[in-house]
Amino acid sequence: MAINYWEEEIETLPRAGLESIQLRRLKKLVKRVYETVAPYRKKMDAAGVKPADIQSLADLAKLPFMVKDDLRDNYPFGLFTVPMDEVVRVHASSGTTGKPTVVGYTQRDIELWAGIMARALCCAGAGKGDIVHNAYGYGLFTGGLGAHYGIERLGATVIPVSGGNTRRQITIMKDFAASVLLSTPSYALNIAETMDVAGVDPESLSLKVGIFGAEPWSENMREEVERKLNLKAVDIYGLSEVMGPGVAMECLHTDKGMHIFEDHFLPEIIDPDSGESLPPGELGELVFTTLTKEAFPIIRYRTRDISRLIYDQCACGRTLVRMEKVTGRTDDMLIIRGVNVFPSQVEHVLMSVEGVEPHYQIVVDRVGNLDTMSVQVEVSESLFSDEIRKLEKLSKTIQHEIKDLLGVTCKVLLVEPKTIQRSEGKARRVIDNRKI
Ligand code: DLL
């Protein structure tokens, strides 16, 4: 199989060359961020580190970490390094409570991202002439638009279908002879199931590869989706705070991890408890520093995703380090139908509703291939003895508020006071019955 590179020279650069590019970019970035963003300057001053202290890649460890709450504290645009009239786009993802985390892009960032996504698509063997069915959601989520610009940059044809209306998606995929499918892996399974019900034979489609990500998925799921959709399934990783989709991408020549586009995103693995850097190959929390982004660069961002870095030479010839499939997180973030949900956000909604007690439990399941979420919550004695109609109204209100804030539809079950098991330590807020 011919290997498809987007930027062969940089993707196959020996490590020494790559590291010298990384160091040059890192020094420039730290200086710029220190000079332009007060919250970074404050954090670096408190850690006693100045831009001039960064003389090697190992010096990165001297810099303070950034976490999701730093974005919340500077909501919405406080960490941008350029004036708003240079920001041409914003995206947002879930914050840990009421407010989303917001990221911004200059025109150059958007162009850079398109190029990086084109690289990622090439890893999956896609190119000009392909018809790409993009079922990632368009909107504040980075998936839809991020992939869209990359597909166009590649010179392929994009079908900007976004999520939902699965039957129509199947007709379009078939009639337009889509050769590449982009979606979350759970949505791909949902498509497969809907095809089965509708009696559509996967052989009648033209799909050759599926690029699935935005949520964890196992090797078993890969096998299932490959069989049911008659395609080769590859993994794509990314997060809004670092850019969006395309931070790392699996190639067709390995199933041992995704290549990180290291000339743009500098990875580290740390011990999530001590924050210490771990030696190559160890399992730990993934941390990223962006090296080229203008509007919203980020230094040492703790992703909370658990992975390890693989430095073996890949059969595809790319020298870029690989990250192992993400299997878990160090925090309690759930991904429900591709949407990131923090239990603290649900709590935030519940606590704003009168008569609701601070005792609740979130139950997540996978029914067929669809994630479902239900929230059980205690209501006060007086409310509970009220008429059914009032309770129904309350449960609808909660459901509506949750949908409004999180974008996820859930079932709400109001229960009598003292029915939810009390904790004897950490409350067990989430019961996740999915077997991924
Ligand atoms: O999910 C960006 C994306 C869009 C990636 C489309 C791939 C495809 P966020 O909404 O900010 O961004 O969510 C980021 O999703 O920290 C991981 O926990 C999880 N995640 C993303 N890709 C994968 C993957 C997009 N391939 C969060 N495997 C990340 C496992 C993933 N988890």
Boltz pocket constraint, residues with backbone or C-beta under 6 A from the ligand:
constraints:
  - pocket:
      binder: B
      contacts: [[A, 93], [A, 136], [A, 141], [A, 142], [A, 143], [A, 212], [A, 213], [A, 214], [A, 215], [A, 216], [A, 217], [A, 235], [A, 236], [A, 237], [A, 238], [A, 239], [A, 240], [A, 241], [A, 244], [A, 245], [A, 246], [A, 303], [A, 305], [A, 325], [A, 326], [A, 327], [A, 329], [A, 335], [A, 338], [A, 340]]
      max_distance: 6.0
